[in-house]
Amino acid sequence: MLEVRNITKRFPGVLANDHINLKLYKGQVLGLLGENGAGKSTLMNLIYGMYQPDEGEILVNGHPVKIHGPKDAINQGIGMVHQHFQLVDTLTVTENVMLGNESTVGPFLNRRAARKRILEISRQYGLAVDPNALVRDLSVGVQQRVEIIKALYRRADILILDEPTAVLTPQEARGLFEIMRSLTAQGVSIIFISHKLKEVLEICDDVVVLRRGKVGGTADPKNTTQQILASIMVGRSVTLTVDKESAQPGVSVLEVRDLHVLNDRKLPAVRGLSLTVFSGQILGIAGVQGNGQSELVEALTGLRPVENGSIHLNGREISSASPRQITEAGVAHIPEDRQKMGVVGTFPITSNEVLNTYYKEPFAQTFVINEPAIERHAADLVEAYDVRTPSIFAPVQTLSGGNQQKVIVAREFSRDCRLIIAAQPTRGLDVGSIEFIHQQLVRLRDAGAAVLLVSSELDEILALSDRLVVMFSGQVIDEFSAETANREVIGLRMAGSRE
């Protein structure tokens, strides 16, 4: 169905793809693995026409094709769900899904037919979304559902899924896998990109591993293990479980009482929520995105006003404090949307590593920026957190998504903080980077910090949390200790079931 031969792509200072060869057969699910910056997204963007190869060729159904843009890819029957969303914020869900494949009646757009089809796909896949909602009003998780619907809407026979289960409950992920099996049974071919090795082994027929822009190896999922795949990816043994001692909780650091927060449409998003986070403890918040987690985190970090209720940090009321005041009070924040809220893409790594400390010593002296100190700081963090970049002066937007996340994590974890609010801290990261960030969260916990972990990755919540709560429709509907946490029960709670 699809073949790439000797595909090579260069960017300034980076050889992203180095003579890559792979084949996708009819009715096959091909897993594509690799570290952050290994070249997976670049390769997929070449296939989808977002980039043009410097060398090599792409064949569809055995015939060489020139794919100059996404429209050419769509015409070749290729659909793609991107890791970083390709959506227009000011358009509705329906308009985004139709874009490039418009339904018309005469000279007019046939939105009614498109909405009907979107609702059919939503019901079939369990991907609830309002066809009339503006994309800018949707959470990250719901936006990813729109991307999945957009690809399915085009009835592609070659489908590229880049981290499609990142925001799904275990039950929803299983439902998606059932649909994928149904599609492949009808001849659809799927490239499945994921950092969840367990999922790759479950759903894929074959696996290709990229390492530093080249094919580093292949594997048959029936005859391999997560540990072997991880080792092929990073070139060393990787610990796939979180190694941590029992928590030694201390004093209350964060107290939230009867909190009410509105979303961007002025509708209730957080409804009477209460929780406490103690020093020396990780409190995990599990839930499908779009259930108030984003608004909760924004309220806690001063990015969204509190309608009612109170937030106390170390006994001090911060309900109406500004983001800078909250940062200076000792709060580190890893935002869920790294590109919109975590980095300034056009700024170099040096500037991004001091976005919230640039005015303090040693980075500034009175009113003068100390560039050498900032550069030394950035170089130290790039090395310590293994940020793959040709230079500390490279614009952050030129890095892979995972390396952008490392820039944010390095900035936040390098400060002396009493409370760490980590929203989706490992989204889009490879197993080696996930291992490192999990170790850092445990290290900070053991050093006495309080950690509030918000993640749609249930495995991550279960692995790291000393206590966990489940959020649904803006409320905490259940609480578990690490000892009593049950994966199936939590998955049901995430879907709103109290059974």
N, C-alpha and C positions, 0 to 999 in steps of 0.2 A: 504493500500500500504506500509506504514511504521509505525512502532511502536517502541518506546523506553520505557523500563521498568526499573525503579529504577536505572537509569544511574548515576554513581558517578565517579568523577575525582578529584584527589588531586594533587596539586603541592606543593613544599616546602613553608610552611607558608600560603597556600591558599587552601580552599575547593572550587574549581571552579564550580563543579556541584554536587548537593546534592540530590540524589534519585529523579531524574526528570522522569516524565511520560508524554508522549504525543502521539497522534495518528494523522496520515495524511491519509486521505481517497482519493479514486480514483476521479480524476477530481476536487480536492479541492485546493484552495489557502489558506494556513494557514499562518497567520501573526505571526511573532515572535518578541516581543518587550522586552526591558529591558534597564536599565542604562548601562553605560560603566563599564565593569567588572562584569556584572550580570551573565555571563556565556554563552551568546548566541554563540559566535564564538567557544568557547571550545566544546559546544554540537555539533555544525555543523561539526567541525573537527573530532569529535568522529564518527559521522555518515559517514563521508567521508574517514575514515581510517587514518587520519593524526596523531591522538592519539589513544591509547587503553584505554578502561574504566577500572577503578579499581573494579567496581561492576556493576551489571545489565546486560541487554542484548538488542540487536537490532534485530527486526524482519522485514523482507521484504516479502510482500505477505503472511503474517501469519506464516512464517517459520523463526526460529532463524538462524542468519548468523554470521559468524566471518569475520570482515572486517579488514584485516591486513595492508591495504594500499589503496591508491586511485585507483589502478588497480582493486582491488577487488570490490570497490564501483562502478566503471564504469561497471564492468561485471554484477553487480546487477542492472544496469540501473539507477544509481545515478550520476547526474552531479552537479557540484558546481561552482559558480562564487564567488571567495573569496574577502573579503574586502581588504586584502593585496595580491597583485597580485602574482600568481604562474607562472611567466614567466621567460624565459632564455634570458637575455639582448642581447646576441651575436647571437641569432638565428633570422630568419625572422618570420613574422607573420604566414606564411604558416607552417613553421617548428614547431612553438609553438603550433599551432592548431592541427597538426598531432601527436604531441608527446604523446606516449602511445596508439595511435590509428592510426598507420601508414597505408597509402595506398601504395601498392607495385605492381610492375610489375616484376615478377620473383624476383631476388635479389635486385632490385633497387626501391627506393622511387618514387612513382607516384605523384610528386609535381603538375603536370598539373591538374590532377583530383581533388586534394585537393584545388588548387587555384580556380577552377571552382565552387566548392561547397561553398567556402568562399565568393566568389562574389555573389552567389545566396542568401546566408544568409544576406550578407551586404545590398543587394537591398531590400530584404523582410523586414528587420527590420529597415532600414534607418540608419544603423551603418557603415558609410563610413570608409573604411580602405584600405590601400595599401597592398595586400598580400605579396609583395616582400620587404617591408620595414623591416629594422632591428628594433627590439623592443626597443633597447637603444636609437633610434632616435625619438621615439614617445613621445608625451606628456602623462601626467598621464591620462587624459580623454580618449585618443585614446587607451591607454593600457587597460583601463577598457572595452572598446568596444571589444578588442581582447578576453578578458576573457569571455564576454557574448557569442561571436561567438564560442569560444572553447567549451562551454557547449552545445550550440545548435547543433554543428557539430556532437556530439556523439548521438544525438537523444534519450536523456535520457527520461524515463517516470517518474522519480522522479527528480525534479530540485530544487536545493537550490540557491536562489538569495540573496546575501549579499550586501545590498545597491546598487542595480543595476541602479537606476535612478539618482545617485549622480551627474553625469556629463551630463545629458540630458536636452534639452530644454523642456518646458511644452508640446509642440506639439510632440516631440520625445517620451516623457514619455507616453503620451496618445497612441501613436502608439505601444509602448511596451506592454501597458495594453491590447490593442486589440489583439495582438499576444498571450499574456498570456491567454486571454479568449478563443481564438481559440484552444490553446494547451489543456486547461482543458476540453473543449468540446469534445476533442478526447481521453480523459482519462488520460492525463498527470497530475501529482500531483506536486504542487509547494509549497515550504517553502519560504516565502517572508520576509526577514529581512530588516527593514527600520526604521529610526528615523523620517520619514515624516508621521506624524499621519494622515494627510489628505489622503495621498496615501493608507495607511493601511485600512482606512475606505472605500475607494473607490473600492479597488481591492480584498480585502480578504473576505473569507467566514466565517472564525473563527479566533480568536486572542488568543494567549497564551502569558502571560507576565511573564518574569523571574525577580526575585529580589534577589540579593545576593546569586545566585547559586541555588535557589529553584523556583518552580512554584508559583508566587505570586498571580496569578488570571487568569481568562479567561474572554472573552467578545464576544458578538455577535455584529459585526459591524453595523447591522441594528438597534440596540437598544442602542447604546452608542454614546459618543461624544469624541472629541479630549481631552477635559479637564478631563473627567473621565479616559481615558487611561493614560494620563500624571500623574494623581494622583496615579493610581495603580502602575505605574513604579517607582516613586520616593518617594511615601509614604507621600506626602504633596501636597498642592495646588501649581500649577505652572502657571506663567503668560506666555501665549503663544503669546502675542503681545508685541512689543517693546514700552516701555513707555519712551518717550523723548519729550522735549520741542523743539520749532523751533530753528534751528541753528542760531548762531550769528557769521557769518564768519568775520574773521579779515584780517590779512595781508597774502600775498602769501608766502607759505612755499616751495612748490615744483612747479617748472616750467619746463615742457618738451616741446621742440620745434623741430619740423621736425625730429623726431628720426627715425633712421634706424638701425635695428639689424638683424644679420643673425642667423639661427638656426645651429644645430650641423652638418648639411649637407652642410653648407655654402650657403644656399638659403635664400632669404628675408623672415623674420618672422614678423618684425615690419617695416611698410612702411610709413614713413613721418608722424608719430603720434605726436600730440600736445595735451597737457592738463595742467591744473593748479589745484592745491589743496591748499585751504586756511586753515588757522588756525581756529579752532572751527567749522570745517565742515567735513562731511564724503562724499567722492566721491566714488561712486560704479562703478565698471567696470563689466558689464554683458556680457556674451558670452559663447558659447560652447567651451570647452577646445580644444586647438589645433589651435586657431586663433591668436596666438602671445602673449597671456597674460603671459605665462611662461617666454618667452624671455624678455618681457617688465620688469617684476619684477626682473629678474636676472640682467638686465642692470641697473636698478635703485639701486640695492644693491651691485653693483660692481662684480657680479659673471660672467658677460658676457660682452665682449668688445662692445663698441658703434662704429658702422661704420660711422655714420654721424649724425649731429644734436647736440643738447645740453641738459644737465640736470643741473638745478640750484637748490640748497637747501639753503634757506634763503639768496638768492642773490649770493651764492658762487658756482662756477662751480665745479661739481663733476663727470663729464663725464668720466674721466680717473682715478678716485680715487679707492683705494683698498677697499675691504669689511671692514677691520678694520677702515680705515679712515672714511668711511661712517657711521659705527656704532658709532664711537666716535664723529661724527658730530651731533648725536642725532636721529638716525634712528633705529626703532625696526622693525624686520622682522619675520613674521610667514610664513615659506615656505610651498608650496602646498604639497610637498612630505616629510612628517615628518620623515620617516625612513632613507631616503637618505640624506636629507639636514638639518633636524631639530635636530636630536639627534645622539649620538654615542651609539649604542645599547648595546655594551659590557661594557660601563661605568656605574657606579651607578648614581642614581638620584642626589646625592651630586655634582658630577663632571659636570653633564649635566646642572645644574642650574647656573653654572658660566663659561660656555664655552667661552663667550665673555667678561668676566670681571675678570677672575682668576688672572690676573696680577696686579689688582688694589687693593688698600686698601678698606675694611679691609681683603680681601681674600689673600693678599700677603704683606709681609713686605720686601722690597728690593728684594732679590732673593729667599725668603723662603715662601712657601705656608703655609697659616694659616688654617690648617684643622678644628680646632674647630669653627672658624668663618664661614667656608663653610658649616659645618654640621648644625649650628644654622640657617643659611640662608635657607638651603634646608628644614629643619623641619618647619620653618615658612611658606614657600611657599606651602608645601604639605598640611598643615592645611588650609591655606587661600584659596587655589584653589581646595580643596577636591580631591587630588590625591589618588586613592585607591591603596595602596601598603602595603606589610607586613613590609617594612623597607625603610628608606631613603638610605640604602646601596644596595638595590636591583638593579640589572642591568635593565636599562630601557627596554631592549628587552623582559623582562619577563612580562611587563605590557600589558594590553589591549591597542588597538589602540587609544581609546578615552583618556585613562590616559596618554599615551605618548604625545598626543596633549596638555593635561593640563600642562605637564612638560614644554613644549615649551612656551605656553601662559604665564605661571607663570614667566618664565625667562625674556621674552620680556616685559611684561606689568609692571614688578616690577622696570624697569629702568626709569629714567627721560628722556623722548624722546619728540622731537618736531614733528616727523613724524612717524606714524605707517603704515607699509605696511603689510596688512593682506591678504594672499592668501589662500583661502579655509579654514578660521579659525575654522569652526565648522564641517568640514567633519568627519563623523563617530561618532559624539557626540550625547549623549542622550538629551532629552528636557531640563532637569535640567541644564546640562552643557552649552547647547546653550543659555538658558536664562541668565546664569551668564556671559558668554563671551560677549553677546550682551550688557548687562548692563555695563561691563567694557569698551567696545568700546565707548559707549555713555558717560561714565564718563570721559574718556580721551579726547573726543571731547569737552565736557563742560569745561574741565580744560584748553582748549586752544590748544590742539594738533591737527594737521592735520591728517586725516585718509584716506588712500587709500585702499578700500576694493575690492578685486578681488574674485568673487565667481560665480560658475555655478549654485548656488541655487538662482533662481529668487525671491523666497519668501524672502530670506535673504537680497538680494539687495534692494527690494522694501521696506522692513521693516526698514532698517537702513540708507539708503542713503538720503542725503539732495540734492544731485545732482547725476545723473548717466549718464554714456555713454555706448554705445554698441560697442564692438569690433568684427569685422569680417574680416578675411583674413589680419590681421595685421594693420587694420586701424580703426579709430573711424568713424562709419557710421551714428551715430545719438546721440543726447544728450537730456536729459529730466530733468526737475526739479521734486522734490518730488510731487508737485501738479499736474503736467501734465503727470506723468508716467502711462502708460496703459499696463497692463500685456500682453494682446494679441498682441499689436503692438510691444512691446519689444521682445516677443517670436519670432515674424516674423523677426525682425531685427537680432536676434541671429542666425537665419537660413539663413541670407543674403538677405532677401526680402526687397525691398524698397516700397512695395505697402502699 
